């Protein structure tokens, strides 16, 4: 009986392998499915570790989460080439902004995430099972994107908290995933936050995923991701009147860097 199950299991695995080689759609679906299962299982295990080590919701849990997620790249054949980590070493808190491409961004985030750094994310993430639990335990700041007034109130409180607790805040200024190889226009929330708290903005740019990951064409293979942490942009002395110029400056710098890292003309 056991031998029969072994033969059937081997046959199924071989069939899946053949289908993955012959059909990009099947390969994409299986890889995405495995990624989602990996996230759910790893989140449950990491949540237990966070509760045992730190007892509850705290930014200290990000060290545990970071260690777990950094193993994911080996399952998918992804390599990271990172430059500029020294730019995270600023005195006091800061607002970190980066481009947002896909559900795989979590791997890129954890590859370079500095200590004492929390993310800002949409409220809906709280309801994603064990994934919602682990990001809650990691101290992520949830905002209601459908309510402008609510989001502004949250960001105002974030400004006070980041200074009082000496933490960095990571924001995706595009506001949504964008796997086009370019940047979407930036929303100004992160830059209002930086100016209000009078803390520097640190841009982080990831090269385009389009050479190995594209949901529209069902592409998902192995690949290399270049990451560059750019020098901090100071906001001391700036006011709300300077936010638009600050946003545009950061957008231009990050877009130029994105094209350079991705090997395409600006």
C-alpha positions as CSV (number, residue, x, y, z in Angstrom):
1,X,0.0,0.0,0.0
2,X,2.8,2.4,1.0
3,X,4.6,1.6,-2.2
4,X,1.5,2.4,-4.2
5,X,1.1,5.8,-2.6
6,X,4.7,6.5,-3.3
7,X,4.3,5.6,-7.0
8,X,1.2,7.8,-7.2
9,X,2.9,10.7,-5.5
10,X,5.9,10.4,-7.8
11,X,3.6,10.3,-10.8
12,X,1.7,13.4,-9.7
13,X,5.0,15.4,-9.1
14,X,6.3,14.4,-12.5
15,X,3.0,15.5,-14.1
16,X,3.1,18.8,-12.3
17,X,6.7,19.3,-13.4
18,X,5.9,18.6,-17.0
19,X,2.9,20.9,-16.9
20,X,5.0,23.7,-15.4
21,X,7.6,23.3,-18.2
22,X,5.0,23.3,-20.9
23,X,2.5,25.9,-19.6
24,X,3.5,29.3,-18.2
25,X,0.0,29.6,-16.8
26,X,0.3,26.4,-14.8
27,X,3.8,27.4,-13.6
28,X,2.5,30.8,-12.6
29,X,-0.5,29.4,-10.7
30,X,1.5,26.8,-8.9
31,X,4.2,29.2,-7.9
32,X,1.7,31.8,-6.6
33,X,-0.2,29.1,-4.8
34,X,2.9,27.9,-3.1
35,X,3.9,31.4,-2.2
36,X,0.5,32.0,-0.6
37,X,0.7,28.8,1.4
38,X,4.2,29.6,2.4
39,X,3.1,33.0,3.7
40,X,0.2,31.5,5.7
41,X,2.2,28.7,7.3
42,X,5.3,30.8,8.0
43,X,3.1,33.6,9.5
44,X,1.5,31.2,11.9
45,X,4.8,29.8,13.0
46,X,6.4,33.3,13.3
47,X,3.4,34.6,15.2
48,X,3.9,31.9,17.8
49,X,7.5,32.8,18.1
50,X,6.7,36.5,18.5
51,X,4.2,35.8,21.2
52,X,6.7,33.6,23.1
53,X,9.7,36.0,22.7
54,X,8.1,39.4,23.0
55,X,4.6,38.7,24.4
56,X,2.5,40.8,21.9
57,X,2.5,43.6,19.4
58,X,5.8,45.4,19.2
59,X,8.2,46.6,16.5
60,X,10.8,44.2,18.0
61,X,8.9,41.3,16.3
62,X,10.0,42.6,12.9
63,X,13.4,40.9,13.6
64,X,11.7,37.5,13.8
65,X,9.5,38.2,10.8
66,X,12.5,39.5,8.8
67,X,14.6,36.3,9.6
68,X,11.7,34.1,8.4
69,X,10.9,35.9,5.2
70,X,14.5,36.2,4.2
71,X,14.4,32.4,3.6
72,X,11.7,32.7,0.9
73,X,14.0,33.8,-1.8
74,X,15.7,30.4,-1.9
75,X,12.4,28.7,-2.7
76,X,11.9,30.9,-5.8
77,X,15.4,31.3,-7.0
78,X,15.5,35.1,-6.4
79,X,18.8,36.9,-5.8
80,X,19.2,40.4,-4.3
81,X,21.9,42.8,-5.0
82,X,21.8,45.6,-2.4
83,X,23.6,48.9,-2.3
84,X,23.5,51.9,0.0
85,X,22.4,50.3,3.3
86,X,24.6,52.9,5.1
87,X,22.0,55.5,4.2
88,X,19.7,54.0,6.8
89,X,22.1,55.1,9.5
90,X,20.5,58.4,10.2
91,X,20.2,59.9,13.7
92,X,16.6,59.5,15.0
93,X,13.5,58.6,13.0
94,X,12.9,58.9,9.3
95,X,10.3,58.2,6.6
96,X,11.3,55.5,4.1
97,X,9.6,55.4,0.7
98,X,9.9,52.7,-1.9
99,X,8.2,51.6,-5.1
100,X,5.5,48.9,-4.8
101,X,5.3,46.3,-7.5
102,X,3.6,43.0,-6.4
103,X,2.9,40.6,-3.6
104,X,6.5,39.6,-3.8
105,X,7.5,43.0,-2.4
106,X,7.5,41.5,1.1
107,X,10.6,39.6,0.3
108,X,12.4,42.7,-1.0
109,X,11.2,44.7,2.1
110,X,12.6,42.2,4.6
111,X,15.9,41.9,2.7
112,X,16.8,45.5,3.7
113,X,14.4,46.4,6.5
114,X,16.3,48.3,9.2
115,X,15.7,47.8,12.9
116,X,13.0,49.8,14.6
117,X,11.1,50.3,11.4
118,X,7.3,49.8,11.0
119,X,5.2,49.9,7.8
120,X,2.1,51.7,6.9
121,X,-0.5,49.5,5.2
122,X,-4.1,49.3,4.3
123,X,-6.6,48.2,7.0
124,X,-7.8,45.2,4.9
125,X,-4.5,43.4,5.6
126,X,-5.7,42.8,9.1
127,X,-8.2,40.2,7.9
128,X,-5.8,37.9,6.0
129,X,-5.7,35.1,8.5
130,X,-2.3,34.4,10.0
131,X,-0.7,37.0,7.7
132,X,-2.9,39.6,9.2
133,X,-2.0,38.4,12.7
134,X,1.8,38.5,12.1
135,X,1.8,42.0,10.6
136,X,-0.3,43.2,13.5
137,X,2.2,41.7,15.9
138,X,5.0,43.4,13.9
139,X,3.5,46.8,14.7
140,X,2.3,47.7,11.2
141,X,0.2,51.0,11.2
142,X,-3.1,50.4,9.5
143,X,-4.9,53.2,7.6
144,X,-8.3,53.3,6.0
145,X,-7.6,54.4,2.4
146,X,-11.3,55.0,1.7
147,X,-11.4,57.7,4.4
148,X,-9.2,60.7,3.7
149,X,-9.9,62.2,7.1
150,X,-9.2,59.0,8.9
151,X,-5.9,58.5,7.1
152,X,-4.8,62.1,7.9
153,X,-5.6,61.6,11.6
154,X,-3.6,58.4,11.7
155,X,-0.6,60.0,9.9
156,X,-0.8,62.9,12.4
157,X,-0.5,60.4,15.3
158,X,2.2,58.5,13.4
159,X,4.3,61.7,13.2
160,X,4.1,62.1,17.0
161,X,4.8,58.4,17.7
162,X,7.8,58.1,15.4
163,X,9.5,61.0,17.1
164,X,8.6,59.9,20.6
165,X,9.5,56.2,20.1
166,X,12.5,56.9,17.7
167,X,11.2,54.6,14.9
168,X,11.4,54.7,11.2
169,X,8.2,54.4,9.1
170,X,8.1,52.6,5.7
171,X,5.5,53.9,3.2
172,X,4.6,53.0,-0.4
173,X,3.8,56.4,-1.9
174,X,2.3,54.9,-5.1
175,X,-0.5,53.7,-2.8
176,X,-1.0,50.4,-4.8
177,X,0.9,47.7,-6.6
178,X,2.3,48.6,-10.0
179,X,4.1,46.0,-12.1
180,X,4.5,48.1,-15.2
181,X,8.2,48.8,-14.9
182,X,7.5,52.5,-14.2
183,X,6.2,54.5,-11.2
184,X,2.7,55.7,-10.5
185,X,2.2,59.3,-9.4
186,X,3.1,59.6,-5.7
187,X,0.5,60.4,-3.0
188,X,1.7,63.1,-0.6
189,X,0.9,61.4,2.7
190,X,4.4,60.2,3.4
191,X,5.9,63.6,2.6
192,X,3.4,65.5,4.7
193,X,4.4,63.0,7.5
194,X,8.1,63.7,7.0
195,X,7.6,67.5,7.0
196,X,5.3,67.4,10.0
197,X,7.8,65.4,12.0
198,X,10.8,67.3,10.5
199,X,12.5,64.0,9.7
200,X,14.4,63.0,6.6
201,X,13.0,61.0,3.7
202,X,15.0,57.9,2.6
203,X,14.1,56.6,-0.9
204,X,14.5,52.9,-1.6
205,X,14.3,51.7,-5.2
206,X,13.8,48.1,-6.4
207,X,14.6,47.2,-10.0
208,X,11.6,46.2,-12.2
209,X,10.3,42.7,-11.6
210,X,9.0,42.4,-15.2
211,X,11.8,40.3,-16.5
212,X,10.8,37.4,-14.2
213,X,7.4,38.3,-12.8
214,X,4.4,39.5,-14.7
215,X,0.8,38.5,-13.8
216,X,-0.6,39.6,-17.2
217,X,1.6,37.2,-19.1
218,X,1.6,34.6,-16.4
219,X,5.4,34.9,-16.0
220,X,7.1,33.8,-12.8
221,X,10.6,32.5,-12.9
222,X,13.8,33.0,-11.0
223,X,15.7,36.3,-11.3
224,X,17.8,39.0,-9.8
225,X,16.5,42.1,-8.0
226,X,18.7,45.2,-7.6
227,X,18.0,47.3,-4.6
228,X,19.4,50.8,-3.9
229,X,19.0,52.8,-0.7
230,X,19.4,56.5,-1.7
231,X,20.8,59.3,0.4
232,X,18.4,60.9,2.9
233,X,16.5,64.0,1.8
234,X,16.3,66.5,4.7
235,X,13.1,68.2,5.6
236,X,14.2,70.4,8.5
237,X,12.8,73.9,7.9
238,X,10.3,72.8,5.3
239,X,6.6,73.5,5.7
240,X,3.4,72.1,4.2
241,X,3.9,74.6,1.3
242,X,7.1,72.6,0.3
243,X,5.4,69.2,0.2
244,X,4.6,69.2,-3.5
245,X,8.1,70.1,-4.4
246,X,9.5,67.5,-2.0
247,X,7.2,64.8,-3.5
248,X,8.1,65.7,-7.1
249,X,11.8,65.7,-6.3
250,X,11.6,62.3,-4.7
251,X,9.6,60.9,-7.5
252,X,12.0,62.1,-10.2
253,X,15.0,60.7,-8.3
254,X,13.4,57.4,-7.7
255,X,12.1,57.1,-11.3
256,X,15.6,57.8,-12.7
257,X,17.1,55.2,-10.3
258,X,14.4,52.6,-11.2
259,X,15.2,52.9,-14.9
260,X,18.9,52.7,-14.3
261,X,18.7,49.6,-12.1
262,X,16.3,48.0,-14.6
263,X,18.6,48.7,-17.5
264,X,16.2,50.8,-19.5
265,X,16.6,54.3,-20.9
266,X,15.2,57.2,-18.8
